[in-house]
């Protein structure tokens, strides 16, 4: 089949390879200046051990403290509140015990297959060297806050996820540079990649070498017409014709899905980060600073601190005072860090859905059009398994897992 993929981020690129594996002709439609896509600036984690949705007791526990701090881990710009109200209403609904239980089951189902799918993809392409299997560490400043997370850790263990509880002495042995922590949990099976942008560049290069074609332009409309689907773009190639279409353009997927009859509660959690010289943090593995709203990643290209959630849409300019505040909080844990050294600052648009489950499924008006977007904080983690599901949907094969929780029509 002729398959066109709208969006050449980490999900779209994995889908391209899954479809090339099956012998299909692949065209990638992507604007050339999309510098704020999360593919290029995320923390680089394959966090398949995570099971909790954003709408969880942990988030609600921290929300009052976060929301009172305009530079804290979560903020909503007042001018954007009316536009965000429908998303917030669905977030509240997703926070009920029954909905949380359902979201956990769906997150676990897809994340359980995430790392094996990545290893299969990287091995097939000769890209195994991108994987860093050093585990991921969660740490708490306050032991009482750690104790309140014990139910989540117990649930992870019940799913067969290895989780090693560490005391301050063990943490010091594992991460000598780390200070001001009273408890930690090591997830030895979690891992990260060399650098998400470099991995994506390699996936694109190899897709083109395998015969995929890239069209430089923004998709303005996706229209089924007779025996084909047409993608209208603002680029030099104004019309791309395909037998099947995948929409995987992150936050920019919402408008296209709306044209096809699917009103998706998709918004952007704007994320911020700063990347310092390699070794600046002195860390051996990625760290989640629980309750602080940020993470640190020792990437091959530099040490990155990132996180924070800001709801302000796609048009408001970045507020890098948020980045500075995050760096200040990081120094509580890494007091040796010289925050005055040069660092590259970035802000990008995580595509977020209130129940923390991506949309993976067929469009309401035409089954030839498939969606794969809204992965939120799990875009890199779930990209490879998502690509397998996309190929199964496009070829009308049985799915590798229950697709109902991810349907676009669940709303």
Secondary structure, 3 states (H helix, E strand, C coil): CEEEEECCCHHHHHHHHHHHHCCCEEEEEECCCCCCEHHHCCCCEECCCCCCCCCCHHHHHHHHHHHCCCCCCEEECHHHHHHHHHHHHHHHHCCCHHHHHHHHHHHHHHHHCHHHHHHHHHHHHCCHHHEECCCEEEEECCHHHHHHCHHHHHHHHHCCCCCEEECHHHHHHHCCCCCCCCEEEEECCCEEECCHHHHHHHHHHHHHHCCCEEEECCEEEEEEECCEEEEEECCCCCEEEECEEEECCHHHHHHHHHHCCCCCCEEEEEEEEEEECCCCCCCCCEEEECCCCEEEEEECCEEEEEEEEEECCCCCCCCCHHHHHHHHHHCCCCCCCCCCCCCEEEEEEEEEECCCCCEEEECCCCCCEEEEECCHHHHHHHHHHHHHHHHHHHCCCCCCCCCHHHCHHHC
